[in-house]
Amino acid sequence: MTTVHQADEVAATPLTFVDLEDNHTSDDWSPIMCDAGRESAEEDYSAPGYDSAGNTSPGPPTTYCPPIPIELWRSIFHYVRLHSQHHAAQMPLFCKTLQVEAEAALYSTPHLPSMRAALTFAHTISAASRLGRWVRMISFAPWPDSKAPLYTNRFYGDPNTIDRPPDPRKCRIIGTGLENLRRLTSIVVCDRTALRTIAAVFDKTGIGLLRVTGDPLVLDEPTVAFLKTQRRLEELRLYHHYGEDFEVLGVRRVRVLSCPYRLLSGLDLRQISHLTHLNVTSVMSEGEIAGIIQVLGPQLVSLRLEQNVWKQKGRLYPTNGHAWDKCPLLKFLHVRHCQSHANSMYYLSDDAFDASNLPPALETLVWSAAWTRARTHHLYPDEKKREEIRHFAEAVLRASGSLRSVIYEWSGEAFYKCFLLESGEWREIPTISEEADDEVWTEVR
């Protein structure tokens, strides 16, 4: 894969050990920053154990255990943070020696599911500004505080009461707190309806974002108004709208874009001259894929396509028919077939494939084919289908001078990674779905 995994970074660094009894490290160390990703919502962003000056109060006495590599502690803290923000809030109290590492994990991507959680977080980082150095990204959910009960809406007959904007005074307090986050560059939108909250919080803060990730955004009036203030945006995900709607944003630095084909078809290419990573949904035909390659192929490093194939027939091999030689920089290609036809026999014709027709620099090919998910065991044995997709993977690996791995989805349930050893032997192993998930395309370098 062309992506760099956290485990590889850890393995490449010398191990440093922490002795909890002596409360010191056996060598100098410095914390590193790791994004925790998208966390599950908790009721509050709690950070107990801090006084008004931002110092930790003494935690429970620690017991002796053998020295453990700091890298292992770091992994433990990020694992806890990933699964529970509430439990992660206790980590800085665990051991003074590990306090900085625990804080780095806790504050890497705070999740703000409510107004109360956001106010608590803002007060915490205002009282302890040193904690703000760890925050690179904030995750937002729709705040239930700004939703009126349904009976209130019916009583007053006000159609907007059910979705009233959050309290502007409280949002300003939160926004003032966020201004202390000098390294904040990204937000995660857990639900596109959260944009109203996000816009209210960031209003008049002067915070310039580089990435807006998570749920794709509908370009309604509040969203457009917010995005117009973020001229430095490099990463953006949009829902079903047209190219002219994108152009009014004035966002000309976008490098990573996810959008439906409909938006691309009406877009002025001068708006996306910096684009290198592209995810296109709702692609309807082979001709639309050809158009993407023709226009954007020369500048793309990573491309993910979601193709609706309910009208198509055959295996639809990704190497067939497309001018991939027009994508000289492309390292990652993921083709996913969606909305397959109810008649599974549509996809079982014995098509030939062109093993040599690949982008010249391609390193990873991911294919989620409709015909491997078709339930045809009563007519066409699964063993035969598996043999054929393995044959395709081996053929393209041997035909390409740059391809390192082919990952295919099998029966909609698992992914398998195929590669060649230095000896030339072909191998296949089960792989985690993260190697082929919806976000891998953004990480290619």
N, C-alpha and C positions, 0 to 999 in steps of 0.2 A: 504493500500500500504506500501511497505517497504521503500519508498523514504521519505525524509524529505522536506517539502515544506516551502518556505520562510514565508508564512502566519502563519504557526505554530510557527516559531521562534519568530515572532513579538508578537504573542499572549502570549508567555511564558515570555516576558520581561516586567518589570515595565515601564509604560508610562512616558516619560520625555517631558515637554512642553517648547516651544520656544515662547517668547514674542518679536515680531518684533519691537515694539516701544522702549523697553528698550535695545534691542539688546543683550540679554543674555538668558541663559537657567535657568529654575527653579531648576535644579539639574545637577550634573556632568554627562557627557555622553561621550561615545567614539564611533567613527564610526565603522561600520561593513562593510564587503566586500560582495557584491552580484554580481554574473556574470550576465551581461545583455543578454547573449545569442548571437545569430547570428543576426546582425543588417542589415538593408537595406543600400545599398551603397549611399553615398553622394558624391558630386563633390569634396569637400575638407574636410580635417580634420582641422577645424577652431577653434581657441581658442582665441577670441578677448578679449581685456581687460587686457592683461598681458604686463608689460614692460620688459626690458631686464633682470631685476633681478628676474623676475617671480612673481612680486607683482601685485595685481589686482588694476586697476584704479577705481575711484569712479563710482558707477553705479547710476541710477536714484533714487531719493529720495523714500524711502518706506513709505507706508501709514499704519496706525495702523489697526491691526485686532486682534481678540481674540487669546490667546495662543493656539497653535496647537501642538499635540504630535509630537515629533521628528520622531517617527516611520512613521507617516503619511507623513511628508515631505520627508522622505527617499523613501517611495513608489512612491510619486509623481515624484521625480527626476529620479528614475529608469524607470518609465513609459515614461517620456519624452525622456530619453536617448534611450530607446528601439525603439521608433518610429521615432526619428530624431536626428542624431548626430549634425546637424547644429543648431537646436534650443537648444539642451542641452549645447552647447558651451556658451550660455548666462547665464546659471544657476549660476555659481560662482559669478556673479555680482549682484545677486538678494538681498542678505543680508549677511553681514559679519559673523553673527552668524552661518549661514547655509553654509558658504563657503566650509568647509571641507567635509560636507555631499554631496554637489553638485559636488565637485571635485572627490569624491569617485565614484559617479555614472558616471560622464563624462569620467573618465579615466579607468574604470574597464575593458572594452573591446574595445579599439580603433579600428575603421575600416579604413583601408588604401586602397582606391580604385584607387589611382593614384600616380605617382611619386611625384607630387607637394604636395599632401596630406601627403605623407610619410616624405618629407623634412620638411614641416611645423611642423609636429608632433615631428620629431627628434630635430629640433631647440628649440621647446617649452620645452621639457623635459630636454634638455641640459642646458637651461637658468634657469630652475626652477626644480632642481633635486628632490625637495620634492614631486613633482607630480608623480614621478616614483614609489612611494611606493604603489600606487593604482593599477598599471598595473599588472595583472596576465595573461592576454591573449590578443593577437592581431589577428584581422581578416584581411585576405589578399584576394583581388580580382586580376584578371589579370590586369596589368597596360597597358592602351591603349598607354602610352608614348613609349612602346617598340614595338609597331606594326607599321610597315611602311605602307603607303597607297598602295593600290593594284596596282595602275598604276606604282608605283616605281618598284615593283616586276616584272611587265611585261616589263618595259623598259630595266632593266638590266639583265633580265633573271636569277635572283638569287633566287632559291627556298627557301632560308633561310631568305631573307630580310623581308618577311611578319611576321616572328616570331623571330626577332633578339633579343639577350639578352639585358636587360636594361643597361644603362650607368654604367660601373663599378665604376667610380669615385663617382657618386651620390649615388650608392648603398653602397659604403664604408662609406660615410658621414652618411647615415641612420643607417647602422650597428653600427657605433661608438656611435650614439645616443642611440641605443637600449641597448648597454652595460651598460648604467646607470640604467637599469631596473632590479634590483637585484631579484625581485620576479616574473619575467616573467617565466612561466613554460609551457604555452600552446599557440598554434596557431590554428586558424580556416581557413581552405582552402575553400574559396567560390567557386572556380572552379579549377579542377585539373590542368589546364594549368597555374595556378598561381605558381606552384612549381618552375618554372625557376626563377621567380622573388624572391621567398622566399630564394632559394639557394644562389642567388647573394647577397642578403642582409645579410644573416647569415654567409657568407663565412668569415673565420678567426676571427669571433667574440668571439668564445669560449663559447657562450651561450648554455647551456644544457637544452633541452626541455624534458618534461615528457609526453606531450599529443599533438598529431596532429589529430585534429578532422575536421568535415565538409565533403566535398566531398571525396569519396574513391579515393585512389591514384593508378595510373598505374605505375608499376615498370619499367619505362624507365630509360635510362642512367643517366639523371640529377637527377631524384628522388632517385635512388639508391645511387648515390654519396652523396646526401644530408643526407639521412637516415643513411648512414654509419658513419657519424660524430655525430649522436645522439644515443649513446650507452645506455643512461638512459631511453629511451622511455618506457612508461608504457601503452599508449593507442594509437591505430593505426587503420586506416581503409584502406583496400586494395581492388582493383578492380580485374577483371579476370586475374589471373596468377597462376603459379604452385608453389608447395611447395619449390622446389629447388631455386626459385627466392627469396623467403623469407629468406632462410637459409644464403644466401650470405650477408645479412644485418648485421648479428651478433648481432641482437637485442634479448637479452635473458631475459629481464625484463618485457616483455609485459604481462600486467594483463587484459587489455580490448582490444578485437580484433573483428573487423568486416571484413568478407571475404567470398568469394564464397566457396561452398563445395569442388570444384576442388582443391583449395589451401590446404585445410586440408588433403585431401586424399593422398597427396604426402609429407606431412610434418613430419620431425623428431620430435617426441614429446619432446625431450630434449630442443628444441627451445622454447617451450611454457609451461614449467613446472610451471610457476607462473600464468598461465591463470586462471581467475575466472569468467570473464564476456565475453560471446561469442554471436555474431550475425552471423548466417550462411545464406547466400543467395543461390539461385539456387539449393536447395535441390530437387532431382528428385524423390525419392522413400522413402517408409517406411524403407527399408533396410538401406539407408544412415543415416536416423535418428537413427536407432538402433546402427549403427557404432559409431556415435558421443557419444551416451550414454555409450556404452561399453568402449570407450577409454578415454573420457574426463569427463564423468559423475561424478566420485568421487571428482573432484576438483572444479566443477562449482557452483557458487552462483546465477548466472543469465544466462538465455539462451533464445535467440530469434531465431526462425526458419522461413524462407520464403520458403515454399514448393510449387513447381510447380505441380499442380494437374490435368493437362489436360489429363493425361492418367489414372487417378484414378477414382474409382467409390465408391459410398456410402457417408456416412456423415463424415467419417474420424475423429471420435472423438479423441481428443488428449490423452485420458486415455486408449485407446484400443491398446493392443498388445505390448507396449513398457515396458522395464524393468526399470521403474522409481525408483524402490527401490535402484538402483545403483547410484542414485544422492542424497546422504544423506544431502548435504549442500544446495541444490537448493531451493532458496526462491522465484524466479520470473521465470515464464515460459510464453512466448508469441509464439503462433503458428499462422502464417498467411498463408492462401492459396492464391497462385498467379496463373495466367495463367490458369484459369478454362476452362473446355471444353465448346464448343459452345452449345452443347446439355445439357441444364440445368437439364434434368431428370437423368443424370449420378449421381447426388448427393442427390437424394431423396429417395433412398431405406431405408426402416425402420430398420436401424441397432440398435442392442442392444449396450449398453455401460457399461463399468466397472467403477462404481463411486468410488471404493476404490483404484484404481491403480493410485496413485499420489506419487510424491516425498515426503518423510516423513516430511520434514521441509517446504514444499511449503506454501507461504503466499499469493501470487497473481497469478492467472491464467488469461491470456488474450487470447481470441480465435477469430480470424477473419476467419470465416468459409465460404467456397465457396457456400454452399447450402443456406445460409441466404441471399446471394447477387443474387442468381438465380431468374430470373423473371418467376415465375411459377403460378402466381395468377389465371390464367385461368384454370389450372389443379389441383393446390395444393394451397389452400388459405393461404395467408400470416399469418392470425390469427392462423392457425394450426401450421405453422412453428415456429411462435413466442412462442406459448405454449410449443412446444417441446424443444426449446433451453432454455427456462426458467426452464423447468423440469430438464434438464441436470445440469444447474447451481445450482439449489437447492439441487439436489441429491449429487453432489460432495462436496458442502459446509457442508452438514450434515454428510457425510462419513469421512471427514478429521478432524483431531484434530488440525491442524495448519492453514488451509486455512482461510484467512480473507475476501477475495473478489474474485469474478469471473466477469471479464469484457468481454462482447461480442460485436462484431460489428454487427449492424443490417442493412441489405440492402445496405451496402456500404455508408451509409449516417450519421449514428450516433452510439455512444457507450453507453452501459448501464451497470451499476455497480450493482451487486447482492451481498448481504451480509446477515448475520443473526444478529438479535438483541440479547442482553443478555438473553432476555426471550425465545429465540429460534424462534421467528417469522422471516419469510423470507421477505426481502425487496429488491426492485429494484428502482434505480433512474437513470435519465439521467446523464451522466458524460462528462466532457470536454475531448476532444480527446487527450490532453496532457498526460492523465493518461495511454494512450495506444499508444503513438506516437513512432517514430523510435528511440528515444533517452532514453526512460525511463529505458531500460535494463542496461544502463551504470551507473545509479545512485543508484542501489540497494546496500545496506550495510548489 
